[in-house]
Amino acid sequence: MESFYHTLKVELVYGQRYRTRKEAQLAVFDYIEIYYNRQRLHSRLDYQTPEAFELTA
């Protein structure tokens, strides 16, 4: 979990300014659901996305 939070902060949060809490929540949701789970390759999953890994399991 710590590794995920580090990745989230580095790739999404640092360098950004959110005007509202809702704007930040939507950005985190989009990051996780659209990018992290469906596009980003994970070395622990043999360089597959979590979505692709689940489909092959």
C-alpha positions in Angstrom: 0.0 0.0 0.0 2.8 2.4 0.8 4.2 1.9 -2.7 0.9 2.7 -4.2 0.5 5.9 -2.2 4.0 7.0 -3.2 3.2 6.4 -6.9 -0.1 8.2 -6.6 1.6 11.3 -5.0 4.5 11.4 -7.5 2.4 10.8 -10.6 -0.7 12.8 -9.7 -0.6 15.0 -6.6 2.8 16.7 -6.5 2.9 19.8 -8.6 -0.9 20.1 -8.8 -3.2 22.6 -7.1 -6.8 21.6 -6.6 -9.3 24.3 -6.1 -11.8 22.1 -4.2 -11.7 18.8 -2.3 -14.2 17.5 -4.9 -11.8 18.3 -7.7 -9.0 16.4 -5.9 -11.3 13.4 -5.3 -12.3 13.3 -8.9 -8.7 13.4 -10.0 -7.7 10.6 -7.7 -10.7 8.5 -8.9 -9.9 9.0 -12.5 -6.2 8.2 -11.9 -7.0 4.9 -10.2 -9.9 3.8 -12.4 -8.7 4.9 -15.8 -4.9 5.0 -15.7 -3.6 2.9 -12.8 -5.9 -0.1 -13.3 -6.4 0.0 -17.1 -3.2 1.5 -18.7 -0.3 1.5 -16.3 1.9 -1.6 -16.5 2.9 -3.2 -13.2 6.2 -5.1 -12.9 4.8 -7.4 -10.2 2.1 -8.5 -12.7 4.6 -9.4 -15.4 4.3 -6.0 -16.9 0.5 -6.2 -17.4 -2.2 -3.9 -16.3 -4.2 -5.1 -13.3 -7.3 -5.4 -15.5 -5.4 -7.6 -18.0 -3.9 -9.7 -15.2 -7.4 -10.4 -13.7 -8.7 -11.4 -17.1 -5.9 -14.0 -17.6 -6.1 -15.4 -14.0 
